[in-house]
Amino acid sequence: EINDIRLSLDVINEENAVGGSTGLKIEELKTLIPNAMKTQSRIITHEDLIGRIYSMPTNFGKINKVAAIDNPYSNGSKDLYVICKDINNFYVPASDAIKLNLSKYLNEFRLIGDNFNILDVPVYNFGIKVEIRVGEGNDIDSVIDDVLFRIIEDMRFDSLQIGEALNTNDLVKLVLGVDGVVSIITRQQNMIVSKNSANEFFDEDE
C-alpha cells in the first residue's frame, strides 16, 4: 500500500528549475583546475573563494559562473556576482534558494569578519555582424559556412568569464584567416550588435 501511495504522488513545479547543469566539458574542467589546486580548507585567498563556489555540492544547486570583487565601501566584504543556467542551457539569474544555499555553504569556510554579498549578473544577448568580401573563384556559401564555423569553434564564448570583454581584434584575425576571405567590410565598432529576447537584431542604421 505504501508503494502504491508513493507511485500515485505527482509534483508540478510552478517555476522552471534553475541551477542545474549537464556534465562539464573538458575545456570547462581545465579552467577549474588552477583554482581547485590552490584551494585550502578555509577561504583565505581569492582562489580559495572561487574554488569553493565551483566545488559546492550539486544538491545545493550549480553556479555556472562567478566573479568576486572587493566591496569599495566595506573592508572585508566581497561582492559575488553569480549566474546559473536553465534546462535549455541559457544563462539565467540564480534563484533565491541557490543564493541561500551558497551563503550557508560559504559560511562554513569563511574567516570571522569576512562578508559576502551575493548579487545577480545582468544577461545581455548579442550577435556578431560581419560583412566580408569573398575572393573570385570561391564558393560564397562555402566560405560563409567556414567563417561561421570558425567563429563558433574558435571564439569560445562559453569560456568567457563575467566582466570579460569581447575582443574584436581576435574576431578580425580569425575571419581574415579563413580561406577565400579577401577583406572585411564591416567596421570593428559595428561587429557586436545587441539582440532582444526574440532574437531580432537592433541596428542603429535601421
N, C-alpha and C positions, 0 to 999 in steps of 0.2 A: 504494500500500500504506500509506503514511504517513497519507493521508486516511482510509482505512478504519479504521486503528487509532484515529485521533482521534475518528471518529464512533462508535466502539464503546465509548468511555470513558463512564462514568456515575459521578456523585458523589452521595452521600446525606449530608446534614448531620445529625449526631446531635443537635444542638441547634438551636433556632429562631434565625433571623437577628435581630440586634438592631442598631439604629443606622441603619437605612435610613429614608427618608422620601420622600413624594411632593413634587412641586414646591411651593414656598412660595406661599401665598395673598397677595393684595395687602396685606391688613392685617398679615400677618406680616412682609412686606418693609418696610413702613413703620416697624415697631418696630425694625428692624435698621439703618435709615439713619443715625440720630444717632450710633450707636457707630462705624459704618463711616467716616463723615465725619471723625471725630476720631482715627482710628487712625494711629499712627506706625509707623516701621519697627522700633522696639523697644517693648517693653512698659514704659511709664513710668507711665501713669495707669490708673485703674480701667477707663475706657472702652477703652483700648488692649487690656487683658486680655480683656474681654468680646468686643470686636470680633474679636480674633484667634481666639477659641474658635469663634465663629459662622462665621468665614470659613475654618475648617480644610477642606482639600480633602476632598471626599466619599469619595474612595477610602480615606481613613483612618477613615471612619465619620462619623456625623452626630449631634452633640449637639443635642437639641431645646430644652432649657432649661438655664440655668446661673446660679448665684448665687455671687459671690465675697465672702468675709467675712474680715476680718483675724483671724489666729490670736491669741487672747489670751495665749498662753504663749510666743510666739516672734516677735521683731521681724523683719520682712522676710518672714514666711511668711503665706500666704493659704490658707484652706480653700475649695476649689472644689467646690460641690455640683452634680452634673450628673445629667441624666436623659435617656433616649432613648425612642423609640417602636418598637414591633414592627411586624410586617407587617399587623396588624389595627388599627394606629393607636392602640394602647393604650400608656400610659406604663409603661416597664419600666426596671430598673436598667441602667446601662451595663455592657457586658461588660468583662472584664479586658483583652481585646485593644484595645478602643476607648480605655480608660484609658491603656494603654501608648502607643498611638499619639498621644494627646493630650499626654501627658507629653513625648514626644520632639519633637513639633511645637512646643510652647511653649518647649522648651529652646533653640531656635534664636533666640528673640526676647527671652528674659528677661535681666534685668541680673544681674551677678555678685552673689550674696548673696540673691537672691530665691528663694524656695522655694514650691512649690505642692503642697498635699495634696488629692488628688482623691478625693472621697467620694460615696457614694450618697445619694439623696434618698428617704425613705420615701414610699410611694404609699398614699394614703388615698382610698377610694371614698366618695362622699357623695351624698345625694339631697336634693331640696327638697320639703318637705311644706307646702302652703298650702291651707287650707280657706277658701273665700270665700262671701260671701252675694251672690246674683245678684238684680238688680232685677226687679220684677214686669213681665211683658210681654216679657222677653228669653228667647231660646232658650238653655237652660242648656248644652247640648253645644257650641253655637257660641261662647259666652262662654269656656268652659273651653279650647276649642281655641285661641282668641285669646290667652288667658293663657299657655298652653304655648308658643305660637309666639313671643310677646314675650320670655319668659324665655330661650329658646334663642338668639334672634337678638340681643337687646339686652344680656344679661348678659356675653356674650363670654368664657366661661370659658376658651376656648383661648388667650386673650391674657394670662391671669393668670400672673404670674411666681412663681418659687419663694419661698415665705415671705409672699406677698401674701395678705391676709385677704379673705374674702368679706364684702361689705358688705350686710347685711340691710336697711339703710335704703334702698339703691337698689332692692332687691327689692320692698319695700313700695310705694315710689313707682311702680315700673313696673306692678305688679299693679293698684293703685288707678287707674292711668291708662287701663286697658282699659275700653272702653265696656261697660256692663252690670254692672260690679262695683260693688256698693254698699259693702261693707266686707270686711275680712279678720278671720276668727275666730281663726286660729292666732296664738299669741303669738310675737313675734320670736325669742325664745331657743329656740323649738322648731321653727323653719323649716328648719334644716340638720340632717339626720339621717345617721347612719352606715349604710353598706351593706357587706355582705360580698361575697366573690368570686362568690357565687351570685346576686347582685343581690336579696337579700332584705333588707328594712328591719329594723333593730334599733330598737325603740321601747321606752323605759323603762316606758311605760304598759301594754305588752303582756306 
